[in-house]
């Protein structure tokens, strides 16, 4: 059974799959700053779950190196006895902080040729080498998978073939579209066209939106970003029938579909 709970209304989650519990991209206190507050500083509108109220967890999963995913102040406030598992750029960042006893780099999906009975977590690299680099993450157990693409993700042919081995129980991805000038990264959230691509490619049992909070912000990014938020009440079928709209901090247990 998979159980999931929002920890903020943006991109922080608590997930339990079988006996394994972990939190994803915790940003639960203060603001997040990228490149200086003059460039981009953001705050949650809805107060996140308090750190002392987080359900028990075994490790922390960091999917991206950017501060709204890899938030130093929050991670410092969590137990330094917990393992951090992170994609490559987040691994390099958190290891330098020296605020956790153990930090592990997620392996690339290509090291696993066939499903394993153990819960494993793999990195999906988008292919570009220069920032911004927005990873996808695949969590697998047996022949099932959960895929996290918090900014959206363009799967290449090899990644699609590898993921086709798995029954995707859950896809967690952003539904919003955020576009900056090309020299600043272009589309940093890929929007509904990419959601449709991932949905048609992965055929998930359920899909949940993430990283779509309309936060308070200041700085240059806020002034020049072109942002489009999806109407979650007006999704087309068949996506609408698989969509789970989690609007609060209640936990949700996923039931399998036929």
C-alpha positions in Angstrom: 0.0 0.0 0.0 1.1 3.5 -0.8 0.2 6.4 1.6 0.9 10.0 0.8 0.6 13.4 2.6 1.4 16.9 1.7 3.8 18.7 4.0 3.4 22.0 2.3 1.1 23.2 -0.5 4.1 23.2 -2.9 6.5 20.3 -3.4 7.1 18.8 0.1 5.6 15.3 0.7 5.6 12.4 3.2 5.3 9.0 1.5 4.9 5.5 2.9 5.3 2.5 0.7 5.0 -0.8 2.5 7.3 -0.5 5.5 9.4 2.4 4.1 8.6 6.0 5.0 10.4 9.1 3.7 9.9 12.8 3.1 10.5 14.5 -0.2 12.0 18.0 -0.7 11.2 19.5 2.7 10.8 23.3 2.8 8.8 23.9 6.0 10.3 27.0 7.6 11.1 30.5 6.4 11.6 31.8 2.8 13.6 30.3 0.0 16.1 32.4 -1.9 17.7 31.7 -5.2 20.7 33.8 -6.3 20.0 36.5 -3.7 16.7 38.0 -2.5 17.0 40.7 -5.2 16.7 37.9 -7.8 14.2 35.6 -6.2 12.7 35.1 -2.7 9.5 33.3 -2.1 7.3 32.4 0.9 4.5 29.9 1.4 1.0 31.4 1.5 -0.4 28.4 3.5 1.6 27.5 6.6 3.4 24.1 6.1 3.1 21.2 8.5 5.2 21.9 11.6 8.4 19.9 11.8 7.4 18.3 15.1 4.1 17.1 13.4 5.8 15.3 10.5 4.9 11.5 10.7 7.8 9.2 11.4 10.2 8.8 8.4 13.3 6.8 7.6 15.1 9.1 5.2 14.9 12.4 3.3 14.7 12.4 -0.5 15.9 15.5 -2.3 15.0 15.6 -6.0 16.5 19.0 -7.0 19.3 21.2 -5.8 17.3 24.4 -5.8 16.3 26.0 -2.4 12.6 25.3 -2.7 13.5 21.6 -2.8 16.8 21.5 -1.0 16.2 23.9 1.9 19.1 24.2 4.2 17.3 25.7 7.2 14.6 23.0 7.1 17.1 20.2 6.7 19.2 21.6 9.6 16.0 21.5 11.8 15.4 17.8 11.0 17.3 15.1 12.7 20.9 14.8 11.5 20.7 11.1 12.2 18.5 10.6 9.1 19.9 9.5 5.8 19.6 11.9 2.9 19.2 10.5 -0.6 19.7 13.0 -3.4 20.1 13.5 -7.1 23.6 14.4 -8.1 23.5 18.2 -7.9 21.6 18.1 -4.6 24.0 15.5 -3.3 27.0 17.7 -4.0 25.2 20.6 -2.3 24.0 18.8 0.9 27.3 17.0 1.3 29.2 20.3 1.5 26.8 21.6 4.2 27.9 18.8 6.6 24.6 19.0 8.5 23.7 15.3 8.0 25.5 12.2 9.2 24.9 10.4 5.9 24.3 11.6 2.3 23.9 9.2 -0.6 23.8 10.0 -4.3 20.9 8.4 -6.1 22.1 6.0 -8.8 21.1 6.5 -12.5 18.2 4.4 -13.6 20.5 2.6 -16.1 22.2 0.5 -13.5 19.0 -1.6 -12.9 18.2 -3.8 -15.9 15.3 -5.7 -14.3 12.9 -5.0 -11.4 14.0 -5.8 -7.8 11.8 -6.8 -4.9 13.5 -4.1 -2.8 12.3 -0.5 -2.7 14.9 1.4 -4.8 15.2 5.0 -5.9 16.7 6.1 -9.2 17.6 9.4 -10.8 16.4 10.3 -14.3 18.7 13.0 -15.8 17.2 15.4 -18.3 20.2 15.3 -20.5 21.3 19.0 -20.3 24.5 19.8 -18.4 24.1 23.4 -17.6 21.6 24.9 -15.2 18.8 24.6 -14.9 18.9 20.8 -14.5 15.6 19.4 -13.3 15.7 15.7 -12.5 13.0 13.1 -12.5 13.0 10.4 -9.8 11.7 6.9 -10.1 10.9 4.9 -6.9 10.5 1.2 -7.7 9.4 -1.8 -5.7 9.0 -5.1 -7.5 7.3 -4.4 -10.8 5.6 -1.1 -9.6 6.9 2.5 -9.6 6.2 6.0 -8.3 7.5 8.7 -10.6 8.3 12.3 -9.4 8.8 15.0 -11.9 8.4 18.2 -9.9 9.1 20.5 -12.8 7.8 18.2 -15.5 10.2 16.0 -17.4 10.9 15.0 -21.1 11.5 11.3 -21.1 14.0 10.1 -23.7 13.6 6.8 -25.5 15.9 4.9 -23.1 14.1 6.2 -20.0 10.7 5.3 -21.5 11.8 1.8 -22.3 13.2 1.3 -18.8 10.0 2.6 -17.2 7.8 0.4 -19.4 8.9 -2.5 -17.2 6.9 -1.1 -14.3 3.3 -0.5 -13.5 3.3 3.2 -12.5 1.1 3.4 -9.4 1.5 7.2 -9.0 2.8 10.1 -11.0 3.6 13.3 -9.1 4.3 16.3 -11.4 3.7 20.0 -11.8 0.7 21.1 -13.7 1.8 24.8 -13.9 3.8 26.4 -16.7 6.5 28.9 -15.8 8.6 30.5 -18.5 11.6 32.7 -18.1 13.8 34.3 -20.8 16.0 31.7 -22.6 19.2 32.8 -20.9 17.6 32.2 -17.5 16.4 28.7 -18.4 13.3 29.1 -20.5 10.4 26.9 -19.4 11.2 25.9 -15.8 7.8 24.3 -15.2 6.7 22.5 -18.4 2.9 22.7 -17.9 -0.1 20.7 -19.1 1.4 19.6 -22.5 4.1 17.8 -20.6 1.6 16.4 -18.1 -0.3 14.9 -21.0 2.9 13.5 -22.4 3.9 11.8 -19.1 0.3 10.6 -18.6 0.1 9.0 -22.0 3.6 7.5 -21.8 3.6 6.2 -18.2 -0.2 5.4 -17.9 -0.2 5.9 -14.2 -3.0 4.6 -12.0 -3.1 8.0 -10.2 -1.7 11.4 -10.8 -1.1 14.2 -8.3 0.0 17.8 -8.9 3.0 19.3 -7.1 5.0 22.5 -7.2 2.0 24.5 -8.1 1.6 26.7 -5.0 0.9 30.4 -5.9 3.5 31.7 -3.5 4.3 35.2 -2.3 7.4 36.4 -4.0 9.7 39.3 -4.7 12.7 40.0 -6.9 13.5 40.0 -10.6 12.1 36.5 -11.3 8.6 37.5 -10.1 8.6 40.5 -12.5 9.6 38.7 -15.6 8.2 35.1 -15.2 5.2 34.2 -17.4 3.1 31.8 -15.3 0.1 29.8 -16.2 -1.8 27.7 -13.6 -4.0 24.8 -14.6 -7.7 24.7 -13.8 -7.7 21.5 -11.7 -11.5 21.4 -11.9 -11.6 21.3 -15.7 -9.1 18.5 -16.7 -9.9 16.4 -19.7 -10.6 12.7 -19.6 -9.1 10.3 -19.1 -6.6 12.3 -17.0 -9.4 13.7 -14.9 -10.5 10.3 -13.7 -7.0 9.4 -12.5 -6.3 12.8 -10.9 -6.2 13.1 -7.1 -6.7 16.7 -5.9 -5.1 16.9 -2.5 -6.0 20.3 -1.1 -5.0 19.9 2.5 -2.7 18.0 4.8 -4.7 14.8 5.3 -3.0 11.6 4.4 -4.3 9.5 1.5 -4.1 5.8 0.8 -3.9 4.8 -2.8 -6.2 2.1 -4.0 -5.2 0.2 -7.1 -7.3 0.5 -10.2 -8.0 -2.3 -12.7 
